[in-house]
Amino acid sequence: MSCIIRSTSPIDPAARRTGRPSSSSIAPISRRANRILAAGATFAHDGKTVQGGNYIVDMSRAEVDEFVANDPFTLAGIRQSVIIQPWIKACFDRAFLIAVAPPGEPDVNEPLLSD
């Protein structure tokens, strides 16, 4: 699984509205809905200004790269940056899920697992 962290270009809100993809152009995202565990926008502290968003996806890295490359918001020039990181489901739907250490070398999760 991967976490896709997107930040939005600091452009004029009117320009953002004209660059916003149409509902038909978000079809690539809709077609992958069965592979998206969670997604949503992030906002400034005013609760109105969009600053970016996140996806948690169950896709291979190649699929994630293709998903990001064909993101209509990226193609419209609205994205400032995209960070893709592996993601482990530690807590989900109000439940703590890690019972064993994740594979690989110890990392920042280790203190959570040894308590």
C-alpha positions in Angstrom: 0.0 0.0 0.0 1.1 3.6 -0.6 0.3 7.0 0.7 0.1 9.7 -2.0 0.5 13.2 -0.4 -0.4 16.1 -2.8 0.1 19.8 -2.3 -1.7 22.4 -4.4 0.0 25.1 -6.3 -0.5 28.5 -4.7 -2.5 30.0 -7.5 -5.4 32.5 -7.6 -8.7 30.8 -6.6 -10.3 32.0 -9.9 -7.5 30.3 -11.9 -8.0 27.2 -9.8 -11.7 27.1 -10.6 -11.0 27.4 -14.4 -8.3 24.7 -14.2 -10.4 22.3 -12.2 -11.0 19.1 -14.2 -14.5 18.3 -15.3 -16.4 15.4 -13.9 -15.7 13.4 -17.1 -11.9 13.9 -16.7 -11.8 12.4 -13.3 -12.9 9.0 -14.7 -9.4 7.6 -14.2 -9.8 8.2 -10.5 -13.3 6.8 -10.4 -12.1 3.6 -12.3 -9.6 3.0 -9.5 -12.0 3.5 -6.6 -11.8 -0.2 -5.7 -8.1 0.3 -5.1 -8.4 3.5 -3.0 -8.8 2.9 0.7 -9.2 6.6 1.6 -8.8 10.0 -0.1 -9.6 13.5 0.7 -8.6 17.2 0.5 -6.5 19.0 3.1 -7.3 22.6 4.0 -5.6 25.7 5.5 -6.7 26.6 9.0 -9.5 28.7 7.6 -11.2 25.4 6.6 -11.9 26.8 3.1 -8.6 27.1 1.3 -7.6 23.8 -0.3 -3.9 23.0 0.2 -3.7 19.6 -1.2 -4.9 16.1 -0.3 -4.0 12.5 0.3 -4.8 9.1 -1.1 -4.2 5.8 0.6 -4.1 3.2 -2.1 -3.7 -0.5 -2.5 -1.6 -0.5 -5.7 1.8 -1.6 -6.9 4.4 1.2 -7.2 4.0 1.0 -11.0 0.3 1.4 -10.7 0.8 4.3 -8.3 3.2 6.0 -10.7 0.7 5.6 -13.5 -2.2 6.8 -11.3 -0.3 10.0 -10.3 0.9 10.7 -13.9 -2.7 10.6 -15.2 -4.2 12.5 -12.3 -6.4 15.2 -13.9 -5.5 17.7 -11.3 -1.8 17.2 -12.0 -2.4 17.4 -15.8 -4.3 20.7 -15.2 -1.3 22.2 -13.4 -3.0 22.4 -10.0 -0.5 20.2 -8.2 2.7 21.7 -6.7 4.2 18.5 -5.5 3.4 14.8 -5.0 5.1 12.6 -2.5 4.6 8.8 -2.7 5.5 6.7 0.3 4.9 3.1 1.4 2.2 2.9 3.9 1.4 0.3 6.6 -2.1 0.1 8.1 -1.4 0.6 11.9 -4.7 2.1 12.9 -7.8 2.0 10.8 -11.5 2.5 11.4 -10.8 3.4 15.1 -8.9 0.1 15.7 -5.2 -0.4 16.4 -4.1 -3.2 14.1 -0.4 -3.8 14.5 0.2 -7.1 16.3 3.7 -7.8 15.0 6.6 -5.6 13.9 6.5 -4.7 10.2 9.0 -6.4 8.0 12.5 -5.0 7.6 14.8 -3.1 9.9 13.4 -1.4 13.0 12.1 2.1 12.3 10.0 4.8 14.0 7.2 2.2 14.6 9.4 0.2 16.9 8.6 2.1 20.2 4.9 1.5 19.5 5.4 -2.2 19.2 7.6 -2.7 22.2 5.4 -1.0 24.8 
